[in-house]
Amino acid sequence: MRALVIGSALALALVTQRPAQAAVSALATQSNPMILDVDAREAARGLLRTHFRVPVAPGAFTLVYAKW
């Protein structure tokens, strides 16, 4: 559950950033979405595994996320 919350917060932080107009096309679109996979097979033990894929364009990339 904690990993899902952190992954969701990361996704929200990425979506709410205002990139330069030229970089807008490099962000997630309906045909090229951000994907968050959650493996909850061991949730009973308190373990969740996540894999977060963010489509980006080549070049400089700044990832902004909350400091927990």
C-alpha positions as CSV (number, residue, x, y, z in Angstrom):
1,M,0.0,0.0,0.0
2,R,2.8,2.4,0.9
3,A,4.5,1.8,-2.5
4,L,1.2,2.5,-4.3
5,V,0.8,5.8,-2.4
6,I,4.4,6.8,-3.2
7,G,4.0,5.8,-6.8
8,S,0.8,7.8,-7.0
9,A,2.4,10.8,-5.4
10,L,5.3,10.6,-7.9
11,A,2.8,10.4,-10.8
12,L,0.9,13.4,-9.4
13,A,4.1,15.4,-9.0
14,L,5.1,14.7,-12.6
15,V,1.7,15.5,-14.0
16,T,1.3,18.8,-12.1
17,Q,4.6,20.2,-13.3
18,R,4.4,22.9,-16.0
19,P,7.0,22.0,-18.7
20,A,8.2,24.3,-21.4
21,Q,5.8,24.4,-24.3
22,A,8.3,22.6,-26.6
23,A,8.4,19.6,-24.2
24,V,4.7,19.2,-23.9
25,S,4.6,16.7,-26.8
26,A,7.1,14.5,-24.9
27,L,4.8,14.0,-21.9
28,A,2.3,11.2,-21.5
29,T,-0.6,11.2,-23.9
30,Q,-3.5,8.9,-24.4
31,S,-1.5,6.9,-27.0
32,N,1.7,7.0,-24.9
33,P,0.6,7.0,-21.2
34,M,2.5,6.8,-17.9
35,I,2.1,3.3,-16.6
36,L,2.2,2.2,-12.9
37,D,2.3,-1.6,-12.4
38,V,1.7,-2.8,-8.9
39,D,2.6,-6.4,-7.9
40,A,0.5,-7.1,-4.8
41,R,1.1,-10.9,-4.6
42,E,2.8,-10.5,-1.2
43,A,0.6,-7.8,0.2
44,A,-0.3,-10.0,3.2
45,R,3.4,-9.7,4.2
46,G,3.4,-6.0,3.7
47,L,5.3,-6.1,0.4
48,L,4.3,-4.4,-2.7
49,R,6.5,-4.0,-5.8
50,T,5.9,-1.3,-8.3
51,H,7.3,-0.5,-11.7
52,F,6.6,3.1,-13.0
53,R,7.2,3.9,-16.7
54,V,7.3,7.5,-17.8
55,P,7.5,8.4,-21.5
56,V,10.1,11.2,-22.0
57,A,11.9,12.7,-24.9
58,P,15.7,12.5,-25.3
59,G,17.7,15.2,-23.6
60,A,17.7,16.8,-20.1
61,F,15.1,15.5,-17.7
62,T,14.3,16.7,-14.2
63,L,12.4,14.4,-12.0
64,V,10.6,16.3,-9.1
65,Y,9.1,14.3,-6.3
66,A,8.2,14.8,-2.6
67,K,10.8,14.2,0.0
68,W,9.4,11.7,2.4
